[in-house]
Amino acid sequence: MFQIPRYFRMMVVGQRRKRGSVPAERYRKGLPGYHDPTAGIGGAAPAYSALTLRLVLAAFGLLSCTALAIGLLVIKAPIAFVVVSIILAATAAIDIAVVVRRKRRGEPG
C-alpha cells in the first residue's frame, strides 16, 4: 500500500495543531522539497535551497549596481539610469537581508 512520506504527515499534523512556524529541529535536519510534489518518489532526494549561492549573487549585484550608479553619476548620465541602478542595488540589499535571516534561522543551503 502507498505510504505517505513522513514530512507530508508532519505538515498535516502541524496544520491541525495550528502551529505557525516549523520547529528548529526540522531546520537542522533539512527541510524537504515542499514545492516538489514528487520529492522522494523514484529515488529522488528532496530539493534544498541554495541560499549561499543566492547570497553571493545578491552581493555581486549590490556591488555592481552601486558601482554602476556612481559611474553614471560621474559621467553625468540621465538621472533615470542612476535611479534604476539605485533601485536594483536596494533590491539586492533587501535580498541579502532575507537570505541572512533565513540562514540564521538554520535553513540549509
C-alpha positions, 0 to 999 in steps of 0.5 A: 500500500502507498505510504505517505512520506513522513514530512507530508504527515508532519505538515498535516499534523502541524496544520491541525495543531495550528502551529505557525512556524516549523520547529528548529529541529526540522531546520537542522535536519533539512527541510524537504522539497515542499514545492516538489510534489514528487520529492522522494518518489523514484529515488529522488532526494528532496530539493534544498535551497541554495541560499549561499549561492543566492547570497553571493549573487545578491552581493555581486549585484549590490556591488555592481549596481552601486558601482554602476550608479556612481559611474553614471553619476560621474559621467553625468548620465540621465538621472533615470539610469542612476535611479534604476541602478539605485533601485536594483542595488536596494533590491539586492540589499533587501535580498541579502537581508532575507537570505541572512535571516533565513540562514540564521534561522538554520535553513540549509543551503 
